[in-house]
Amino acid sequence: MAHDELRDALKHPLLKIDLPELGEKYEGKVRDCFMPGDGTRIIVVTDRISAFDRKLGVLPLKGQLLNGVAAWWFEKTKHLVPNHVISVPDPNVMIAKECTPLPVEMVMRAYLTGTTSTSIWVHYRDGARTFCGHALPEGLKQHQALPEAILTPSTKAPQGGHDISASREEILALTGMSSADFERAAELSAILFAEGQRIAHERGLILVDTKYEFGKTADGEIVVMDEIHTPDSSRYWFAETYQARFDEGQAPESFDKEYLRRFLAGQGFQGDGPIPHIPDEIRVESTVRYQIAVEKLMGQPFVPNLEEPVARIRANLGLKP
């Protein structure tokens, strides 16, 4: 997409949507979900951007990019791990099985990196040598590969709160979830992450870290839900330039919302207090980076739908204007 197209898309972003015909609504950080009561959940992926556990406004066409690549990953991995997808009737919409979410985010990490106060790098830099129950060796550098990929689960804070990274034992104590459910979600997380790393490597990318959400279907099956391996839930670096930049002490080339995080951190924002103004050029450049990641992963150009989104979504769901 040209920058001009993205600036035009900012004139009618999908900030939120109300579809009362579809039943009860739940508004997440990025997704507006509707529960019709028939065993399905209608998920509308908006253009909202979330970082530092805060809603930061919108990025042009982000919802379409996010929904498209999530659907692609779900299709690519369904032979390994069951998921909640039923259909994708609109560029911003996914119809899924209704699930009861597990009270944990399963975060997989393969590198010592991050910028937030909860990141593994910040803990290590400040002297910690244990993270979420994992012992870390001395002498590691920022952005260096960990000896092996590790699971660093976190609690799911209410909107406006901060997630807490914790060990397996701490998560079980904090959430009250069963050890069997945790172990199954951990097993599926390792399978998904290994496959995500493999596919990313084939496309010249490094899947650095990611988070998964799991839920139980009506028949008790644990499935992956929400999104997987998107630039919202995952960190990607260019494989080709990683080593040279690491050797020179430079940050890796990034494809995810780390670009926006770095901009905000440069304004002194770490999640608390007023959100700094984000110029349109930063929003557009952030979407360009999402687009690069999506196209590189999927191996095909992203073709946006530039229609006004709310009317289009209603039409594609068979609702009256």
N, C-alpha and C positions, 0 to 999 in steps of 0.2 A: 504494500500500500504506500502511496505517496503521503508525505507529511500533510499536504493540503487536505487529502481525504480524511485523515485522522482529526485534523482541526475542525473540519465540517461535522464529523461524527460527535465532537464534543458539544455541538449545539443541541443534540437530542440524545443524551446518554440514557442508559437504562439504570436510573438511580434506584428505583423501587417499582413494584407493581402490586396492585390490589385486584384479586380475582375472587370476589366473595362467592361466586357460583361454585367454586371448587372446595368450599368448606373452610375449616379452621386454618389460620395462617400462622406460621412461625417465621420470624425474620432473623436470619443469622448475620454474620459479619459480611458475607458476600452473597449468600443465597436466600431467596424468598421461597419458602416451602408451603405447600398446601396439602391438606389431608382430607380427601373426599369421603373417607370412611369405607372404602371398598377394598382395602388392602394395598392400595397404591399411595405413592407420594409424588406430587408434581413439584419438581425442583426447577426454579427459574434462576439461572446464573446471571446476576446483574453485573454492571460495570464497576461496582464498588471495589475499592482496594483497601486491604487490611494489612497492617504491619505494626509491630510493637504492641499487638493485641488491641489496636485501635482502628476504627474506621477513618480513612484518610481522604474520602471523596471518591472521585471516579477517574478511570482511565478509558479513553475512547476504544470501543469495540472489545474491551477486555473480556466481557462475558462470553462473546462468541468464540474467541480464541480458547478460553478456558474450558468451555463446554465441549468444544470440538476435540481438543486433545485429550480430555478426560475420557470421552466416549471411545476414542481410538485406543487408549491404553487399556480400558476395561475389555475391549474386544480382543486385544493382543494377549491378555493374561487370563482370560476366563477358563482356559484349559488347565491352568495351574491353581487358581484361587477363585472360588465362587464370588460373584458380585451381585449388586442389587438392581442392575439395569434391566428395564423392560423395553423401552424404545426412546428415540430422540426425534420428536416431531417438529422441532424448531431449532434454529441455531443457538438459542439461549435456554432451551428447555430439555430436561431429561425426565422421563417417567420411570419411576423405580418402585421396587417392592417396599412396602412399609416395614421398617425395622425398629427394634428397640436398641438405641445406641449403647455400646459399652462405655463406661465412664472414664475412658483413658484415651489419650492420643499416643499411638505407637510411633516413636521417632527413631529412625535408623540414621546412623552417622558413619561416614567412612573417612572423614578428614577433620583436622583440628582447626576449625574456622568459626566464623560468626562475629557479629558486631553488637548484639544485644547483651544486656546484663545476665541473661539466662544461658548464653551460648557457651559451648564447651571451651572455646578459645579464651574467652574472658575469664572463666574460672581457672584455667590452666595458667594464664598469664599472671593471675593474682596469687598463684602459689598452690592451688588445689591439685592433688595428684590422684584423686578419686572422683569420678563423676557418675552419678546414678548407679553406684555400686561397682563400677569398673575401675580397676587400677590402671593408671596411665604412667608410662615410663618417663624418666627424666630426659631432658635434652631435645624434646620435640620443638619444632618451630611452627609459627603461624602458617596455616594452609597446608601443612604436611599431612600425608596419608597416615591414618592410624594403623597399628599393627594388623587389625582386622576390623570389619564393620561391627558396630555395637548398637544394641537397642537401649535407648534412653527415654523411657516413657514419661509422659507428663499428665498432670491432672487437666481437666477441662474447666477453665475458669468461666464464671458468668461474664457476659459482655461488659467490657470496661475493666475487668479484672485481669490478672496476669496468671498464666499457666505456671505450674510448679513442676520442674523436672525432678524425678525421684527414682529410687531403686525399685525393683520388683516388690520387695517386702514393704516398702513405704507406700507404694501405690495400692497394694492390697489393703493395708491398714487405713489409708485415707479414703478409699472409695467403697470398700466393702464388697468388691467384686470377687467372684470365686477364682481360686488358683487355676482351675481347669479352663475357665474362659480366658484368663490371662495367657496361659501357656499356648492355647490354640491360636490366639491372636498374635502372639510372639512368633510362633512357627510360620504362620501365613505371612507375617511381615518380612521375615528372613527370605522366604521364597520370592516374594514380590520384589524386594530390593535387589536380590541377585539377578533376577530377570531384567529389571530396570537398568541395572548397571551394564548388563550384557548388551542390551539393545542400544543404549546410549553410546557405548563404546564403538559399536558398529557404525554409528553415525558421527563419530569424531567428537563426542561429548563425554564428559565425566558427570555421572550422577553422584553428587557430593553427599547430600543428605535429603531426607524427605520425611513426611509424616503420613500415617494412615489412620483412618477411622473405621471401626468395625461395628456391626450391629447384628442382632439376632432376628431372623425371620420368624414368622408365625409358627413354623414347625421346629424352631430351635436351632436352625443352622446358623453358624457364624459366617458372615459374608463381609467383604470389604465394600465400603460405601463412600458417598460424598464425592471424592475425587482421588486420583492417583497419578503421581509423577507429572503433575502440571507445574508450570513456572510459579504458581501460587504456593504450592505445597512442597516444592522441591528446589534445590539449588543445583544449577548446572554450570560447568566450566568448559571452555574449549580445551580439548585434549592436546591439540597441536602446539599450543603456546604455553601450556601449564608449566612444564618443567623449566623452560628458559626463564619465565617470569618468577617462578619460585626461587631459582638459583640467584636471581638478581634482587630478591626481597620485595618484589612487586605483587600486588593483588592479582589473582587470576582474572582472566576475562570472564565476565559473568552474563548469564542470560535470563535472570530472574528478577524478582522485586528487590534484590540486594542493591540494584542501582538506585531505586527510590529510597531504600533504607540509608544508603551512604549519603545521599543528598540531605536527608533529614538530620542525620547525625552531624553533618557538616554545619547545620543550623543550630546545633546544640540540643536537638530533640532526641530523647531516648525512650519516649513512650508516655512520660508524665507531663502534665501542664498543657498549655495551649498548643495546638498543632500549627506549625509554621505555614505560611502561604506557599502553595506549590504552583509555580508558574505553568502555563499551558505547554511551554516547550519541554518542561520536565515530564509532564504527563504524556505528551506525544512520544518523546524518546523512550519512556518506559514501555509504552505499547509496542514500539518498534522492536525492542528487545524481546518482549513476549512473542512477537510474530516470528522473529528469527529462530527462537527456540522451537516453536511449534512447527515451523516449516522444516527445520533441520531434522527434527525427530520423526515427523510423519512422511518426509520425503516428497512433499507436494506443496504447491503454493496455497496460501490461505486466501480464499475468495470471500470477502465479507458481504453480508446482506445489509444494504444501506437504507432499507425502508425504516420508517418510524417504528420502533420496536414494540410498543404496547399493542397497537392495532394489529400488527403482524402476528404477535403471539396469540392474541385472542382468536384470530382467524384460524391459525394452525391448530388450535385446541378445540375448534368447532364451537366457540362461544360467540354470542351476539356482539356486534360492535358496541 
